């Protein structure tokens, strides 16, 4: 069953896309700064974003919006510029571990089912 496309849902998905880009850029900076603790922190932040998107939207599309933003930030920062250098340098295997860890976190959150299958709603009033 699919949920209807409302203005609130579109705004939520757009916000998750932007938040995913911010988490991806911050993760890139933290991984290089504090390896290996930064790697764990960056993957946990990505996992929190994906799980929060799953809970807020109630479907895998919430995970997908955050994951697309996260991956786009990863690609834009990691692609060489025409001058031959990178926007942010990457050193060694940490960036590949960050990409793999974030991808695994997105797949885990997208395939969740059960109580997270429907959107979170406020508790009914006791009147």
Residue frames as qw, qx, qy, qz and C-alpha x, y, z in Angstrom:
[[0.000, 0.889, 0.457, 0.000, 0.00, 0.00, 0.00],
 [0.443, 0.261, -0.001, 0.858, 1.40, 3.35, -0.97],
 [0.148, -0.646, -0.418, 0.621, 0.91, 6.56, 0.90],
 [0.359, 0.858, 0.328, 0.166, -0.50, 9.62, -0.91],
 [0.512, 0.162, -0.010, 0.844, 1.83, 12.38, -2.04],
 [0.178, -0.920, -0.345, 0.054, 1.00, 15.38, 0.12],
 [0.232, 0.864, -0.199, 0.399, 2.86, 18.66, 0.43],
 [0.554, -0.718, 0.377, -0.186, 4.03, 17.67, 3.91],
 [0.926, -0.083, 0.325, 0.173, 5.45, 14.36, 2.70],
 [0.660, 0.631, 0.029, 0.407, 7.27, 16.03, -0.21],
 [0.077, -0.884, 0.285, -0.364, 8.72, 18.61, 2.20],
 [0.780, -0.503, 0.369, -0.052, 9.79, 15.81, 4.54],
 [0.906, 0.182, 0.241, 0.297, 11.56, 13.93, 1.74],
 [0.418, 0.791, -0.083, 0.439, 13.24, 17.11, 0.48],
 [0.372, -0.822, 0.335, -0.271, 14.41, 17.86, 4.02],
 [0.890, -0.273, 0.352, 0.093, 15.78, 14.33, 4.37],
 [0.771, 0.515, 0.083, 0.365, 17.64, 14.77, 1.07],
 [0.126, 0.857, -0.239, 0.440, 19.30, 17.96, 2.30],
 [0.631, -0.650, 0.373, -0.201, 20.00, 16.45, 5.72],
 [0.960, 0.049, 0.205, 0.183, 21.55, 13.43, 4.00],
 [0.573, 0.677, -0.101, 0.452, 23.93, 15.74, 2.12],
 [0.218, -0.826, 0.333, -0.398, 24.92, 17.47, 5.35],
 [0.842, -0.402, 0.351, -0.072, 25.52, 14.13, 7.13],
 [0.900, 0.319, 0.095, 0.280, 27.55, 12.86, 4.15],
 [0.346, 0.775, -0.220, 0.481, 29.78, 15.94, 4.12],
 [0.453, -0.726, 0.380, -0.350, 30.23, 15.92, 7.90],
 [0.957, -0.162, 0.239, 0.022, 31.01, 12.20, 7.81],
 [0.756, 0.530, -0.085, 0.375, 33.68, 12.74, 5.18],
 [0.055, 0.799, -0.340, 0.493, 35.36, 15.35, 7.38],
 [0.671, -0.567, 0.364, -0.311, 35.14, 13.29, 10.57],
 [0.992, 0.069, 0.054, 0.093, 36.47, 10.06, 9.03],
 [0.640, 0.541, -0.223, 0.499, 39.71, 11.73, 7.98],
 [0.143, -0.766, 0.303, -0.549, 40.04, 13.68, 11.21],
 [0.491, -0.457, 0.621, -0.406, 39.66, 10.94, 13.84],
 [0.803, 0.168, -0.524, -0.231, 40.27, 7.52, 12.32],
 [0.178, -0.235, -0.888, -0.354, 38.99, 4.92, 13.42],
 [0.028, 0.445, 0.671, -0.593, 36.67, 6.62, 15.94],
 [0.267, 0.404, -0.106, -0.869, 35.52, 9.08, 13.30],
 [0.303, 0.043, -0.818, -0.487, 34.56, 6.23, 11.00],
 [0.164, -0.364, -0.892, 0.214, 32.33, 4.70, 13.68],
 [0.078, 0.501, 0.361, -0.783, 30.81, 8.11, 14.46],
 [0.269, 0.307, -0.397, -0.822, 30.13, 8.85, 10.78],
 [0.304, -0.111, -0.888, -0.325, 28.49, 5.48, 10.11],
 [0.109, -0.440, -0.783, 0.426, 26.37, 5.80, 13.26],
 [0.168, 0.449, 0.101, -0.872, 25.26, 9.28, 12.15],
 [0.335, 0.145, -0.641, -0.675, 24.29, 7.91, 8.74],
 [0.249, -0.247, -0.936, 0.010, 22.44, 5.02, 10.41],
 [0.008, 0.468, 0.564, -0.680, 20.57, 7.49, 12.63],
 [0.268, 0.347, -0.217, -0.872, 19.59, 9.57, 9.61],
 [0.354, 0.018, -0.804, -0.478, 18.34, 6.53, 7.69],
 [0.209, -0.343, -0.885, 0.235, 16.43, 5.10, 10.64],
 [0.083, 0.452, 0.348, -0.817, 14.93, 8.50, 11.42],
 [0.324, 0.239, -0.436, -0.805, 13.83, 8.82, 7.80],
 [0.311, -0.143, -0.918, -0.200, 12.25, 5.37, 7.98],
 [0.122, -0.444, -0.745, 0.483, 10.33, 6.26, 11.13],
 [0.128, 0.420, 0.106, -0.892, 9.29, 9.75, 9.97],
 [0.413, 0.236, -0.479, -0.737, 8.01, 8.66, 6.57],
 [0.755, -0.005, 0.510, -0.412, 6.90, 5.17, 7.49],
 [0.902, 0.416, 0.111, -0.025, 8.36, 3.65, 4.33],
 [0.780, -0.109, 0.254, 0.561, 11.62, 2.88, 2.63],
 [0.377, 0.760, 0.216, 0.483, 11.28, 6.09, 0.64],
 [0.338, -0.934, 0.088, -0.077, 12.30, 8.06, 3.72],
 [0.748, -0.402, 0.376, 0.372, 15.50, 6.01, 3.85],
 [0.667, 0.409, 0.392, 0.484, 16.02, 6.48, 0.13],
 [0.125, 0.948, 0.099, 0.275, 15.77, 10.26, 0.28],
 [0.465, -0.829, 0.299, 0.080, 18.40, 10.47, 3.02],
 [0.794, -0.148, 0.466, 0.361, 20.61, 7.90, 1.28],
 [0.568, 0.662, 0.280, 0.401, 20.51, 9.77, -2.03],
 [0.053, -0.974, 0.105, -0.195, 21.59, 13.01, -0.35],
 [0.671, -0.607, 0.400, 0.150, 24.29, 11.18, 1.62],
 [0.792, 0.116, 0.449, 0.397, 25.64, 9.47, -1.50],
 [0.416, 0.828, 0.172, 0.335, 25.56, 12.63, -3.62],
 [0.256, -0.931, 0.256, -0.054, 27.61, 14.49, -1.02],
 [0.770, -0.349, 0.472, 0.250, 30.05, 11.57, -0.92],
 [0.716, 0.407, 0.398, 0.404, 30.45, 11.59, -4.71],
 [0.215, 0.941, 0.062, 0.255, 30.70, 15.37, -5.10],
 [0.389, -0.853, 0.348, 0.017, 33.35, 15.68, -2.42],
 [0.741, -0.300, 0.555, 0.232, 35.29, 12.64, -3.64],
 [0.718, 0.590, 0.291, 0.228, 35.35, 13.47, -7.37],
 [0.528, -0.233, 0.143, 0.804, 38.54, 15.12, -8.66],
 [0.212, 0.849, 0.153, -0.460, 38.21, 18.68, -9.88],
 [0.708, 0.692, 0.035, 0.140, 39.43, 19.83, -13.33],
 [0.001, 0.883, -0.450, 0.133, 42.57, 21.21, -11.68],
 [0.651, 0.286, -0.693, 0.123, 43.53, 17.64, -10.76],
 [0.049, 0.163, -0.762, 0.625, 43.04, 17.83, -7.01],
 [0.301, -0.495, -0.812, -0.062, 40.13, 16.91, -4.78],
 [0.293, -0.748, -0.116, -0.584, 37.73, 19.21, -2.95],
 [0.603, -0.637, 0.407, -0.255, 38.58, 17.27, 0.21],
 [0.332, 0.478, -0.813, -0.029, 41.42, 14.79, 0.29],
 [0.926, -0.246, 0.025, -0.286, 40.82, 11.19, 1.22],
 [0.041, 0.620, -0.777, 0.098, 43.44, 8.97, 2.73],
 [0.024, -0.212, 0.973, -0.092, 43.40, 5.25, 2.33],
 [0.238, -0.243, -0.920, -0.195, 40.80, 2.68, 3.05],
 [0.056, 0.320, 0.604, -0.728, 38.77, 4.78, 5.50],
 [0.396, 0.282, -0.128, -0.864, 36.67, 6.33, 2.71],
 [0.491, 0.035, -0.777, -0.392, 35.83, 2.94, 1.25],
 [0.225, -0.229, -0.871, 0.373, 34.88, 1.69, 4.70],
 [0.202, 0.317, 0.318, -0.870, 32.67, 4.76, 5.14],
 [0.487, 0.188, -0.441, -0.731, 30.96, 4.11, 1.80],
 [0.453, -0.062, -0.883, -0.107, 30.43, 0.43, 2.61],
 [0.117, -0.243, -0.753, 0.600, 29.24, 1.11, 6.18],
 [0.310, 0.283, 0.133, -0.898, 26.77, 3.79, 5.06],
 [0.512, 0.116, -0.612, -0.591, 25.45, 1.58, 2.28],
 [0.366, -0.146, -0.910, 0.133, 24.93, -1.34, 4.66],
 [0.048, 0.283, 0.567, -0.772, 23.16, 0.97, 7.14],
 [0.426, 0.226, -0.166, -0.860, 20.84, 2.23, 4.38],
 [0.519, 0.014, -0.777, -0.357, 19.98, -1.30, 3.25],
 [0.219, -0.194, -0.859, 0.419, 19.30, -2.42, 6.82],
 [0.185, 0.322, 0.387, -0.844, 16.96, 0.52, 7.47],
 [0.452, 0.209, -0.384, -0.778, 15.21, 0.19, 4.10],
 [0.530, -0.028, -0.811, -0.247, 14.38, -3.49, 4.65],
 [0.086, 0.015, 0.747, -0.659, 13.02, -3.11, 8.18],
 [0.454, -0.375, -0.556, -0.587, 9.45, -4.16, 8.75],
 [0.409, -0.365, -0.743, 0.383, 7.19, -4.49, 11.73],
 [0.161, -0.778, -0.461, 0.395, 6.22, -1.64, 14.03],
 [0.164, -0.516, 0.203, 0.816, 8.17, 0.84, 11.90],
 [0.298, 0.291, 0.764, 0.493, 6.09, -0.07, 8.84],
 [0.011, 0.830, 0.494, 0.259, 3.62, 2.76, 9.44],
 [0.200, 0.588, -0.164, 0.766, 4.29, 6.42, 10.18],
 [0.300, -0.243, -0.656, 0.648, 4.55, 7.57, 13.79],
 [0.215, -0.661, -0.380, -0.610, 1.44, 9.38, 15.01],
 [0.148, -0.390, 0.461, -0.784, 0.71, 11.35, 18.13],
 [0.079, -0.206, -0.933, 0.286, -1.01, 9.47, 20.93],
 [0.242, -0.596, -0.552, -0.531, -4.78, 9.91, 20.99],
 [0.178, -0.407, 0.352, -0.824, -6.16, 12.20, 23.63],
 [0.163, -0.162, -0.928, 0.293, -7.79, 10.64, 26.69],
 [0.341, 0.045, 0.159, -0.926, -11.03, 12.63, 26.37]]
